[in-house]
Amino acid sequence: MSADETPSAGTPAHDSYDAVVVGGGHNGLVAAAYLARAGQSVLVLERLGATGGAAVSTRPFDGIDARLSRYSYLVSLLPQKIVQELGLGFAVRKRTVSSYTPAVRGGRSTGLLVGGEGTRDSFTALTGDGREYEAWQRFQGMTRRVAERVFPTLTEPLPSREDLRARLDDADAWRALFEEPIGVAVEENFADDLVRGVVLTDALIGTFADAHDPSLIQNRCFLYHVIGNSTGDWDVPVGGMGALTDALADAARAAGAEIRVLHEATRIETDGNRAEVTVRSPGGERVVGARRVLVNASPQALAALLGDEPPAPAEGAQLKVNMLLTRLPK
C-alpha cells in the first residue's frame, strides 16, 4: 500500500527507539530506511495525515484522474545510488522543453525556446546569428563537466574546498562558479540580455539575491540546479512526487521502520547521551525515548523543539502556477 493509504496513526509500538525521525519528508524517509536496514529500531513522526512533506501528489481537478505534484515537482538531486540500494519502484520521464521565454523585439513577438531540436533555430531567430547559441553550448558544456565531478560527492563525506577544487581540475569553471559572482561569467559569455536572464534564472529563482551578490548565494542556487544526476537534467516523476515519497515510505516500512502520521513532535530534551521526544497525537500526549533524534524540518522548527532562539529565516520567495492542459495554447 502507498504511504497515503496505509493506516499509521496508531500509538507507537515501543517506549524507546534507537532513532526517532521527526518529519516524514523525503529526507527523513531516506534516513529511516537506511537506519532500519542497518538493524536500528526507527520511529518516524509525521504531523500531517500522510508522509511526503513538500514532495506529495494530489488530484486537484474534479473529474480528471490526474495525480499531480502539489509543491516540489521535479527530481534532480536524488542519487541513483539511493534508488538502487533502497529498491525504489518509481518512474521518471525526461523533459523535452526546459523553458520558453516570450519577448518583443522591434515590435515583433518572439521568444527563446530551450530544449529539443528547435533550440538552435530559436536562438538564431531571437539574436540574428548563431553566436549566442554557440556560447550557450560552451557554457552548458562547462556546467556539465562540473556536474560530473560534483554530483557524486552528495553520497560521500563532505569534501574540503581544496579537495573539491582538485577533483574539478578546471580553473576557469572554479573561478566562474565557486570564486566570483555568477553574474561575471554570464556577462563574459553572453551578450543578449534575454539570454543572460534565462541563464541566471537557475541562480536567482527563489532568492532575493542579484547576479553580483558578494555572498555568492546565487552561485549556490545555480549549482543546485545544474549538478543533478551528473548531467543537470531535471526529470518528471510519473504519478507526481508522491510516487517517489510513497516508494520511500514503503522501503522504510519494508526495512522495519515504524511510521506514525498525525503524530507531532512538540519537544525534544537531551542530556547529550539520550533524548526524550514529546509527541502529540489524536490519542493524547506521550514521551518517547531515543538514542538519536533526526529532525527533517526547518532550522526554525528545530529551534522551537529544543527551546532555542530561532535563527532568522532565509530570504526568498517564488510563485508558480501549474496547469493541466488538454492542448497547447495558441
PyMOL commands that set and color helices and strands:
alter all, ss='L'
color gray80, all
select helices_A, chain A and resi 26-37+80-86+119-127+131-155+161-168+171-179+182-189+193-204+217-226+228-230+241-255+299-306
alter helices_A, ss='H'
color red, helices_A
select strands_A, chain A and resi 16-22+42-46+57-58+68-69+92-94+99-105+108-114+235-237+258-261+264-270+275-281+284-295
alter strands_A, ss='S'
color yellow, strands_A
deselect
rebuild
show_as cartoon
